[in-house]
Amino acid sequence: MKVPISDYAVLDLEAPVRPAYECSISGSVYWLVWCRYCGKWHRHGPAEGHREAHCNDSESPYWRVGYNLAYAGKLEASTSS
């Protein structure tokens, strides 16, 4: 079930919540989510709500249902590269 949280965003009540860390890449702000299934950072636009995962592995549960972003603070530049 999807619940609207703004004019543009929804929460999917069936999807997990993942912490999202703010960072700046080439002058643009993104939110990064660490994926323990594919071992990569997934990059999304900066706003809470439901997202599709960028996993290339259909075995990842995120690939099927995505996840909800929850702001978790700023990420240091050295960690996101």
N, C-alpha and C positions, 0 to 999 in steps of 0.2 A: 504494500500500500504506500503510495506517495502522498506526502503532505506538503503543501506549498508553504515556504517560509519567506518568500518575497515575490515580486512580480516576475522574477526570472529563475528562482531556485526552488528546489524541492528537497525534502529528506525522504529517503526510501526506508521505511520501517523494517524491511527484510534484509537490508544491507548493514554490514558492520561499520562502526565509526573508527576512523583512523586519524591519528594526529598529523596535522599539516604544518610545516615549518616555512615561514616567510623567508625569501631570499631575493636578491637582485642579480639578474644575469643580463649582461650587455645593456644595462640601463632599464630593463623591464622587471617588474615585480611578479614573482611566481610563488606558489605554495608547493612544496615538495613533500611527497609521502614516500616513506621507505617501504618497499615490498619485500617481505621475508621469503616470498615464494620464488620470485625471479631474481632477487638480489640486486635490484636497481632502484634508483629514485624515480618516481613518476612525477612529472611536472604538470601543474594545473594552474588555471587562472585564480587570482586571490579572492576567494569568497567561500563561505561555508555552504554546504549542500552536497547533493549526490553527484558522483562522477563515475564515469566508466574507467576501468583500470586500463593501463597501457601494457599489461602483461602479454607476452607473445606465447604463453604457455596455457593451453586450455585446461590444464590440471589445477591451475590456481583458482581458488574459490572466488577471488576478486574478478576474474575474467568473466564469470557467469553473472554475478549480481552487482559488481562495482562496489563502491563504499561511499560513506558520507565523510566529508572533511570537517574536522574540528580544529580551529586555530590553536597552535601549541607554542607560539612564540617565534622569534627570529633564529635563523640558522646561521652560524658563522660561515663565512665564505670558504674557508679551508676545508670544511666538512662536505660541502656540496659539490666540489669539483672532482 
